[in-house]
Amino acid sequence: MRLTLLALAAALERVGRPVIFTAPNPDMGGREIDAVIHDYIKRVGNAVRVETLGTRNYFGVLRHAAAVVGNSSSALIEAPAFELPAVNIGRRQEGRTRAANVIDAPCETAAIAAAIERAISPDFRRSLDGLENPYGSGGAAQRIVETLRSVALDERLRSKRFHDIG
């Protein structure tokens, strides 16, 4: 994990763009990730770390960001809704459904930097106009409510039925 983090930090430094880091989850290795983030901010200076943005602020950042970079599912799920380029580093999200906004990169500085440069290029950004999000276009909550309103909440749903297995 540390090599991946150092490769990412070196790639970000190479690209030279401002960076917003969100704090890592309290999972195993979170402190190590945080140490690399703090070191990057001290050394490079064009970056900030926020503990949390909350949903509304996070979506606001996505609306204005040049790209999402990391190995978070957000690159695959939320970023397509904003037609936002995403660089997915490593294999953590391997096998998951993804839109054309995702550029996969191995955990190597040069590959990550090249993927970021491609992601922030005007041509790639233009290629995402009208991007179809494989996770839908929103409105799921409203459709669920409408479906639940149309279902008869009668005895068939309130009573459990058991069946013997022969």
Phi, psi and omega in degrees: 000318182299321179296321177298315181296318180292323177295318178297312180301316179295320179295315178299319179296319178299317182289323173077018179269156174298148185228138169248117175263137168260146183300145179289160174294161179282025179289170175303131180093355181299321179294323179294318177299313181299322179297319178294319178300310181298320178296317179301313182298316179296317185284317189263315174087346180260037184217155174227158176238130176242142179297308177203149177258339189076163185298308184300312180293323178299315179295325176298319177295316179301323181297331185250355183286156174279328181190162170255135181228131178154209177228031182273149176295342179302328178296329183267330187260305184276319186304320180299330180296338180255009185050042186258127176300146180221132175255116180260117184262129174083199190252003186303323182261010182304136177088351180276149176299139181213156176267179182287357178283346187269127173247118180274140178222139174289169184280060180227137184309307183298319181292319179295313180300317179296320179295319178296314180301318178296316182299320184270002179289143179303323181297315180294316180301316178297328181294346181267358178302127181076017181307133176271124180274118181294348179263009175104178185245018180095174177084008182299319182300316180296319179294323178295315179300315180298319179295315180297325178294333183271351182271131178287120179269070183254192184302329181300326181271336183273342183253134175280143175242135180245146179228130175287139176265123186286000000 
